[in-house]
Amino acid sequence: MADSFGPMRGAGVDHGIDGAAVGMGPDTDAGPVREEPIRVLVVDDHALFRRGLEIVLAAEEDIQVVGEAGDGAEAVEKAADLLPDIVLMDVRMPKRGGIEACTSIKEVAPSAKIIMLTISDEEADLYDAIKAGATGYLLKEISTDEVATAIRAVADGQSQISPSMASKLLTEFKSMIQRTDERRLVPAPRLTDRELEVLKLVATGMNNRDIAKELFISENTVKNHVRNILEKLQLHSRMEAVVYAMREKILEIR
């Protein structure tokens, strides 16, 4: 199938050494034989773009566009009603964005797999989409041939991420591993008994005023303890301090 419209021309997704499109998932030779077509819900706030996708996918015998939506709120309603196999959805849309809608779609149609198809190459959007349950993240520069290929791959249990975005994920993973290794080499900072008391109360959800009453100290003293705890652990928030303390077994909450 040849490219059909301009906005999606360009580099493909997940290109391997030989230039063929590949994904991340189980190894499959030809994929399972389908008795029913893959049912797709197209979600984008541009009607012309939606129509272009429908035209492209209509040429695929094993793919059927069962509905369309112009924003995230409508997408959730359509997903609940149509129960599609695949939701092909933009990230940034009016009323309700694709990432926010992703979480709700997974609740109303748990079997649906979501592919974000967007112009956004922001790392934050990629991470948030994955955390929200998206199985694919493709930039709109993908060729039209590869849209159908990506839909089939995700339907078969693979993940599909555009090469430039995949490299950002790998970079972040490497950084996470490095930070973890560095923490293992450095002994856990020693907190005073009072700091441990404050941290334990923070973990229960108490605010500074309640902690001050509990420990019979001033609220300003509590603030100083919290600041010292964050500085010692080299963290930025109270919640990060609690998670770190539990992970490093500095603190156990029963």
Residue pairs with C-beta under 8 A, 6 or more apart in sequence:
1 56
1 59
1 60
1 144
1 145
1 148
2 144
2 145
3 9
3 143
3 144
3 145
4 52
4 55
4 56
4 144
5 52
5 55
5 56
5 144
7 49
7 52
7 140
8 52
8 140
8 141
8 142
8 143
8 144
8 147
9 141
9 143
9 144
10 141
10 142
10 143
11 141
11 142
11 143
11 162
11 163
12 21
12 142
12 143
12 145
12 146
13 21
13 138
13 139
13 142
13 146
13 150
13 160
13 161
13 162
13 163
14 21
14 22
14 23
14 24
14 160
14 161
14 162
14 163
14 166
15 21
15 22
15 163
16 22
21 146
21 149
21 150
23 150
23 153
23 154
23 158
23 159
23 160
23 161
24 158
24 159
24 160
24 161
24 166
25 153
25 156
25 157
25 158
25 159
26 156
26 157
26 158
28 156
28 158
31 152
31 156
32 156
34 62
37 61
37 62
37 63
37 64
38 62
38 63
38 64
38 85
38 86
38 151
38 152
38 155
39 64
39 66
39 82
39 83
39 84
39 85
39 86
40 57
40 63
40 64
40 65
40 66
40 84
40 85
40 86
40 87
40 88
40 151
41 65
41 66
41 67
41 68
41 69
41 75
41 78
41 79
41 82
41 84
41 86
41 87
41 88
41 89
41 112
42 50
42 53
42 54
42 57
42 65
42 67
42 68
42 69
42 88
43 50
43 68
43 69
43 70
43 71
43 72
43 74
43 75
43 78
43 87
43 88
43 89
43 90
43 93
43 98
43 101
44 50
44 53
44 68
44 70
44 89
44 90
44 93
44 117
45 70
45 71
45 90
45 93
45 94
47 70
50 68
50 70
53 65
53 88
53 147
54 65
54 68
56 144
56 147
56 148
57 63
57 64
57 65
57 147
57 148
57 151
58 65
60 148
62 152
63 148
63 151
63 152
66 82
66 84
67 78
67 81
67 82
67 84
68 78
69 75
69 77
69 78
70 93
71 93
71 94
71 95
71 96
72 89
72 93
72 95
72 96
72 97
72 98
72 100
72 101
72 104
73 95
73 96
73 101
74 95
75 87
75 89
75 96
75 98
75 101
75 105
76 96
76 101
76 104
76 105
76 108
79 87
79 105
79 108
79 109
79 112
80 108
80 109
83 109
83 111
83 112
84 109
84 112
85 111
85 112
85 113
85 155
86 112
86 113
86 114
86 115
86 151
86 154
86 155
87 105
87 109
87 112
87 113
87 114
87 115
88 115
88 117
88 147
88 151
89 98
89 101
89 102
89 114
89 115
89 116
89 117
90 98
90 116
90 117
90 118
91 97
91 98
91 99
91 116
91 118
91 120
91 125
91 129
92 98
92 118
92 120
92 125
98 116
98 118
98 129
99 116
99 125
99 128
99 129
99 132
99 134
100 132
102 114
102 116
102 129
102 132
102 133
102 134
103 132
103 133
105 112
105 114
105 133
106 112
106 114
106 132
106 133
113 135
113 136
113 154
113 155
114 133
114 134
114 135
114 136
115 134
115 135
115 136
115 137
115 138
115 150
115 151
115 154
115 160
116 125
116 129
116 134
116 136
116 137
116 138
117 138
117 139
117 140
117 142
117 147
118 125
118 137
118 138
118 139
118 140
119 139
119 140
121 139
121 164
121 165
123 168
123 172
126 137
126 161
126 165
126 168
126 169
127 172
129 137
130 137
135 154
135 159
135 160
136 150
136 154
136 159
136 160
136 161
137 160
137 161
137 162
137 165
138 147
138 150
138 160
138 161
138 162
139 162
139 164
139 165
141 162
142 150
142 162
150 160
153 160
154 160
161 169
188 248
188 250
189 232
189 233
190 232
191 199
191 229
191 232
191 245
191 250
194 215
194 225
195 225
195 228
195 229
195 232
196 250
196 251
197 215
198 211
198 215
198 222
198 225
198 226
198 229
199 229
199 241
199 242
199 245
199 250
199 251
200 251
200 253
201 210
201 211
201 214
201 215
202 211
202 226
202 238
202 241
202 242
203 242
203 245
203 246
203 251
203 253
204 253
206 214
208 219
208 222
208 223
208 226
209 219
211 222
212 218
212 219
212 221
212 222
215 222
226 238
226 241
229 241
230 236
230 237
230 238
230 240
230 241
233 240
233 241
233 244
233 245
235 241
235 244
242 251
244 250
245 251
246 252
246 253
